[in-house]
């Protein structure tokens, strides 16, 4: 078996692993698994064509209510080889420790941190992106410098990453086909049903494997499980016996507020903190995870100018100095809420006559305001400056980060998968990607998506560290 494109009439009778989706999660998982288990047969099912954008993108359409319009979501759910990596801007930083300190993630932070160096290598980031993701101010360690480094950005559907998958002898890729349902029997996954875009009215193909990983993104991961599980998509119902009432709930984004607050900051001290060794870095200011946890705060980061700022001589905190005055962009965490969800809309169907996804998402500014008050207070305690308040009229949008709809946890009433990503009550069925996040921090998710995919590959191949 070679890693070149597989056509429907060339499918094997069964595979060792089926991966649905070829974005950062699916690509990383498939390649890491193939390197560790080269004799196994892996099938990657990709809705998009090998060439790029295609009619498959129509399957990303959704119905939406709340703060983001329906047209927003397909931009961040790319049905193409490489998935959403084909449109992302490359922002990367490790997830803050705050969600782990709050006990919201079902495993220790150290397990995630152990995967970051290899994840950074895959995304072509400098080592310092994960070796020194935050630097506390000596004047007040409650305030941190947090750099965001830029991946080139790595696009998994072209160039080296694409060719490595296409060339791998253990990996087959079925393009222009979409998985319409997961096949389960006796509490275990048995395979998938696949439909072709070339002949959407033709009967589905049934491809078997004892392990299936759903890696279709934060919206479509939930939708596919809802389409496949009994009672899926209906609040409070899920698998008979165990139930998955949390499926689709706690959909989350990262609220982005552009030019939303003002800051006055000691410019010389700020420049001392900023990483000057790379031009592919964005400079941010944040509270420490420990401080945020002690005070029950959501994480926020303020994006500030680096050496491009235009400081002026002025009085600041009772002393004459060079002061950076700027409007800042805010990237924030939003608390998990069951009212924000992905479900199925029975009245709207796609070209395979399946229910489309319905999304409801509402942002809240209250938590962001509270975190800004504390950040300004701690910055003033350091004698370095202060942050202005958040205007009532400020607009909020998302960052294209679809998270939380198949969250990890230990309780099948409040989570969808266990700490490894295995769906509760279904042997062999796993999820990869940011839909696993039980809570989100304020960090862009791609680095953590790749780290989690590496961690899952270690689990599936039996190469976890004790």
C-alpha positions in Angstrom: 0.0 0.0 0.0 1.3 3.4 -0.9 0.5 6.8 0.5 -0.7 8.2 -2.9 -4.3 9.0 -3.5 -6.7 6.0 -3.1 -9.7 5.7 -5.3 -13.0 4.2 -4.1 -12.4 0.9 -6.1 -9.0 0.6 -4.5 -10.1 0.6 -0.8 -9.0 -2.2 1.3 -11.5 -4.5 3.0 -10.4 -3.2 6.4 -7.9 -0.7 7.9 -6.2 -0.5 11.2 -7.1 3.2 11.6 -9.5 5.6 9.8 -8.9 9.3 10.3 -11.6 11.7 9.2 -10.0 15.0 8.1 -6.5 16.1 7.1 -6.2 19.4 9.0 -3.6 20.0 11.7 -5.2 17.4 14.0 -5.8 14.7 11.4 -2.6 15.2 9.6 -0.4 15.2 12.7 -2.2 12.1 14.2 -2.0 10.1 11.0 1.7 10.8 10.4 2.8 10.2 14.0 0.8 7.0 14.1 2.3 5.8 10.8 5.8 6.5 12.0 5.3 4.5 15.2 3.3 1.7 13.6 4.5 1.5 10.0 3.0 -1.9 9.3 -0.5 -0.7 10.1 -2.9 0.5 7.3 -4.2 4.0 7.7 -7.0 5.6 5.7 -7.5 9.4 5.8 -10.9 10.4 4.4 -10.9 14.0 3.1 -14.0 15.8 1.8 -12.0 18.2 -0.3 -10.1 17.4 -3.5 -6.3 17.1 -3.7 -6.2 20.2 -5.8 -7.7 22.6 -3.2 -11.1 24.3 -2.8 -14.0 22.3 -4.2 -17.7 21.7 -3.9 -17.1 20.1 -0.6 -17.1 23.5 1.0 -20.9 23.6 0.7 -21.0 21.1 3.5 -19.6 23.8 5.9 -22.7 25.8 5.7 -24.6 26.3 9.0 -27.6 27.9 10.5 -26.6 30.4 13.2 -28.1 32.6 16.0 -26.3 34.8 18.5 -23.4 37.1 18.0 -21.8 35.7 14.8 -23.5 35.4 11.5 -23.9 32.1 9.6 -21.4 33.2 6.9 -18.7 33.5 9.5 -18.4 29.8 10.3 -17.6 28.2 6.9 -14.5 30.5 6.6 -13.1 28.6 9.6 -14.2 25.1 8.6 -12.3 24.4 5.4 -13.3 21.2 3.6 -10.0 20.7 1.8 -6.7 18.9 2.0 -4.9 20.5 5.0 -8.2 21.7 6.5 -8.2 25.1 8.1 -4.4 25.3 8.1 -4.9 26.4 4.5 -6.3 29.7 5.7 -4.9 30.3 9.2 -2.5 33.2 10.0 0.0 31.2 12.0 -0.4 32.6 15.5 1.0 30.2 18.1 1.6 30.1 21.9 1.1 27.4 24.5 -2.1 27.2 26.4 -2.0 29.0 29.8 -1.9 26.9 32.9 -5.0 28.6 34.4 -7.6 26.0 33.0 -5.5 23.3 34.6 -5.2 25.1 37.9 -9.0 25.4 37.9 -9.2 21.6 37.4 -11.1 21.9 34.1 -8.8 19.6 32.1 -8.7 15.9 33.0 -5.0 15.4 33.0 -1.9 17.4 34.3 -0.5 20.3 32.4 2.8 18.6 32.2 1.4 15.9 29.9 0.5 18.7 27.4 3.7 20.6 27.9 5.7 17.4 27.1 4.2 17.4 23.5 4.8 21.1 22.8 8.5 20.9 21.6 7.6 18.4 18.8 4.4 20.3 18.0 6.5 23.5 17.6 8.8 21.6 15.3 5.9 20.5 13.2 4.6 24.0 13.0 8.1 25.4 12.2 8.3 27.5 15.3 11.5 28.6 17.1 12.4 26.6 20.2 11.9 29.6 22.5 8.2 29.6 21.5 7.7 26.7 24.0 10.8 26.9 26.1 9.9 30.4 27.3 6.3 31.1 26.6 5.9 33.8 29.3 8.2 36.0 31.3 7.1 37.6 34.6 8.0 41.3 35.3 10.5 41.6 38.1 8.5 44.5 39.5 5.3 42.3 39.9 5.3 38.6 38.8 1.5 38.8 38.6 2.1 40.5 35.2 3.6 38.6 32.3 5.1 39.2 28.9 3.6 36.6 26.6 4.9 36.4 23.0 2.9 34.9 20.2 5.2 33.4 17.5 4.2 33.0 13.9 4.3 29.7 12.1 5.3 30.3 8.4 2.2 29.4 8.5 2.5 25.7 8.0 -0.1 24.5 5.5 -0.7 20.8 5.8 -2.2 20.5 2.3 0.7 21.7 0.3 4.5 21.6 0.1 6.5 19.4 2.5 3.7 18.4 4.9 1.4 17.3 2.1 4.1 15.4 0.2 5.2 13.5 3.4 1.6 12.2 3.8 1.2 11.4 0.1 4.5 9.6 0.0 4.1 7.5 3.2 3.6 3.9 2.4 1.3 3.2 5.3 -1.2 6.0 4.6 -3.9 6.1 2.0 -5.9 9.2 1.3 -9.5 9.1 -0.1 -10.2 12.6 -1.5 -13.6 14.0 -2.5 -15.5 11.7 -0.2 -17.2 12.6 3.0 -18.0 10.4 6.0 -21.8 10.6 6.5 -22.0 8.4 9.6 -20.0 6.3 11.9 -20.9 2.6 12.1 -21.2 1.2 15.6 -22.2 -2.2 17.0 -22.2 -3.6 20.5 -20.6 -0.5 22.1 -17.7 -0.3 19.6 -17.0 1.4 16.4 -16.8 -0.8 13.3 -16.1 1.7 10.6 -17.6 4.5 8.6 -20.0 5.1 5.8 -18.6 7.3 3.0 -20.3 9.2 0.2 -18.8 10.5 -3.0 -19.2 14.0 -4.3 -19.0 12.7 -7.9 -22.2 10.7 -7.3 -24.0 12.0 -4.2 -27.1 9.8 -4.9 -25.1 6.6 -5.0 -25.2 4.2 -2.0 -22.6 4.8 0.6 -19.4 2.9 0.8 -18.7 1.0 4.1 -15.1 1.0 5.2 -14.2 -0.9 8.3 -11.6 -0.3 11.0 -11.4 -1.1 14.8 -10.3 2.5 15.5 -11.7 5.7 14.0 -10.6 9.3 14.8 -12.9 12.2 14.1 -10.8 15.2 13.2 -13.2 17.5 11.3 -13.1 20.7 13.4 -15.0 22.1 16.3 -18.4 22.3 14.6 -18.3 19.2 12.3 -16.9 16.9 15.0 -20.0 17.4 17.0 -22.3 17.3 14.0 -20.9 13.9 12.8 -21.3 12.4 16.2 -24.8 13.8 16.4 -25.7 12.3 13.0 -24.3 8.9 14.1 -25.3 8.4 17.7 -28.9 7.5 18.7 -30.7 10.7 19.8 -27.7 12.8 18.7 -28.4 16.5 18.4 -31.3 16.5 20.8 -30.6 18.1 24.1 -30.3 15.7 27.0 -30.2 12.6 24.8 -27.3 10.5 23.5 -26.2 6.9 23.6 -28.6 4.6 25.3 -27.3 3.5 28.7 -24.4 6.0 29.2 -25.9 9.1 27.5 -24.0 12.0 26.1 -26.0 15.1 27.1 -22.9 17.3 26.8 -22.5 16.5 23.1 -22.4 19.9 21.2 -22.6 21.9 24.4 -20.1 24.5 25.6 -19.2 25.7 22.1 -16.6 28.3 22.5 -14.6 30.9 20.6 -11.9 33.4 21.6 -13.5 36.8 21.8 -11.4 39.3 19.9 -11.8 43.1 20.6 -9.9 45.3 18.3 -8.6 48.7 19.5 -10.8 48.1 22.4 -8.8 49.5 25.3 -6.1 52.1 25.9 -2.9 51.6 27.6 -0.1 53.8 29.0 3.1 51.9 29.6 6.7 52.5 30.5 8.1 52.1 27.0 11.8 51.4 27.9 10.8 48.7 30.3 8.5 47.2 27.8 11.2 47.0 25.2 13.4 45.3 27.7 10.8 42.6 28.0 10.1 42.1 24.3 11.8 39.4 22.4 14.0 41.2 19.9 15.5 38.1 18.3 12.7 37.5 15.8 10.5 39.6 13.5 7.9 36.8 13.6 6.5 37.5 17.0 3.6 39.5 18.4 4.1 41.0 21.9 1.4 40.6 24.5 0.7 41.5 28.1 -1.2 39.3 30.5 -1.9 38.3 34.1 -0.3 35.2 35.4 -2.3 32.0 35.5 -1.8 31.7 39.2 -3.1 35.2 39.9 -6.1 34.7 37.6 -6.9 31.4 39.3 -6.7 32.9 42.8 -9.1 35.7 41.8 -11.5 33.6 39.7 -10.6 35.5 36.5 -10.8 34.5 32.8 -7.6 34.9 30.9 -7.0 37.9 28.6 -4.0 39.0 26.6 -3.4 42.5 25.3 -1.6 42.7 22.0 0.8 45.7 22.1 3.3 47.3 19.7 6.9 46.2 20.0 9.7 48.3 18.6 7.3 49.9 16.2 5.6 51.9 19.0 5.7 55.7 19.0 6.5 56.7 22.7 6.3 60.2 24.0 7.9 61.9 27.0 5.3 62.2 29.7 4.5 61.9 33.4 3.5 58.3 34.3 2.9 57.0 37.8 4.5 60.2 39.2 7.7 60.0 37.2 8.9 61.5 33.9 9.7 58.9 31.3 9.1 57.7 27.7 5.5 56.5 27.6 3.9 54.2 25.1 0.2 55.3 24.5 -1.7 52.9 22.3 -5.1 51.3 21.6 -4.7 47.6 22.2 -6.3 44.5 20.8 -7.7 42.0 23.3 -7.9 38.3 23.0 -9.9 36.7 25.7 -11.1 33.5 27.2 -14.9 32.8 27.5 -16.3 30.6 30.3 -17.9 27.3 29.1 -21.7 27.7 28.9 -24.3 25.0 27.9 -26.4 27.7 26.1 -23.6 28.0 23.5 -23.9 24.9 21.4 -23.9 23.0 18.1 -27.0 21.0 17.3 -28.8 19.7 14.2 -31.5 21.6 12.3 -33.9 19.0 11.0 -35.5 21.4 8.4 -32.3 22.1 6.5 -30.4 19.4 4.6 -27.1 19.2 2.7 -26.5 17.6 -0.6 -26.4 14.2 1.1 -29.8 14.9 2.6 -28.3 15.2 6.1 -29.3 17.8 8.7 -27.1 20.8 8.8 -25.4 22.1 11.9 -27.2 24.8 14.0 -24.9 27.1 16.1 -25.8 29.4 18.9 -23.0 31.6 20.4 -23.2 34.6 22.7 -20.2 36.5 23.9 -20.0 38.1 27.4 -18.0 41.3 28.2 -18.4 41.1 32.0 -15.5 38.7 32.5 -13.2 40.6 30.1 -13.9 43.9 32.0 -13.1 42.3 35.3 -9.8 40.8 34.1 -8.8 44.2 32.6 -9.5 45.9 36.0 -7.1 43.5 37.7 -4.5 43.7 34.9 -4.5 47.5 35.2 -4.3 47.3 39.0 -1.3 44.9 38.9 0.5 47.0 36.2 0.1 50.1 38.4 1.4 48.2 41.4 4.5 47.5 39.4 4.8 51.2 38.7 4.8 50.6 34.9 1.4 52.0 33.7 -2.3 51.3 33.5 -5.0 50.1 31.2 -8.2 52.0 30.4 -11.7 50.5 30.8 -13.7 48.7 28.1 -16.3 51.0 26.3 -19.9 49.7 26.3 -20.0 50.1 22.5 -16.9 48.0 21.7 -17.5 45.3 19.1 -16.6 41.6 19.7 -15.8 39.1 17.1 -14.3 35.6 17.1 -10.8 34.4 16.1 -11.9 31.5 14.0 -11.3 29.2 16.9 -14.1 26.5 17.1 -13.7 24.8 20.5 -15.3 22.7 23.2 -18.2 20.8 21.6 -16.8 17.3 22.4 -15.1 18.3 25.6 -12.8 15.9 27.5 -13.6 14.9 31.1 -14.2 12.0 33.5 -18.0 12.3 33.7 -20.1 11.3 30.7 -22.9 13.7 31.9 -20.7 16.7 31.5 -18.1 15.6 28.9 -18.1 13.6 25.6 -14.7 11.9 25.7 -12.3 10.7 28.3 -8.9 12.2 29.0 -7.4 10.5 25.9 -10.2 11.6 23.5 -12.1 8.4 23.4 -15.8 8.9 23.2 -17.6 7.7 26.3 -19.3 4.4 25.8 -17.9 3.6 22.4 -14.7 1.5 22.2 -12.3 2.5 19.4 -14.0 5.9 18.6 -11.8 8.9 19.3 -11.9 12.7 18.6 -9.0 15.0 17.8 -8.9 18.8 17.6 -10.0 21.8 19.6 -13.5 20.4 20.1 -11.8 18.4 22.9 -10.9 21.6 24.9 -12.9 21.6 28.2 -11.9 25.3 28.6 -9.9 27.5 26.3 -7.6 30.0 28.0 -6.9 32.9 25.7 -4.1 31.3 23.6 -4.6 30.5 19.9 -5.4 26.8 19.7 -3.3 25.4 16.8 -0.2 24.6 18.8 -2.3 22.8 21.4 -4.3 21.0 18.7 -1.1 19.5 17.3 0.2 18.7 20.8 -3.0 16.8 21.7 -2.8 14.9 18.4 0.7 13.8 19.2 -0.5 12.7 22.7 -3.4 10.7 21.1 -1.0 9.0 18.6 1.2 7.9 21.5 -1.9 6.5 23.2 -3.2 4.6 20.2 0.3 3.1 19.5 0.9 2.1 23.1 3.9 4.4 23.4 2.7 6.6 26.2 5.2 7.5 28.9 4.3 6.3 32.4 
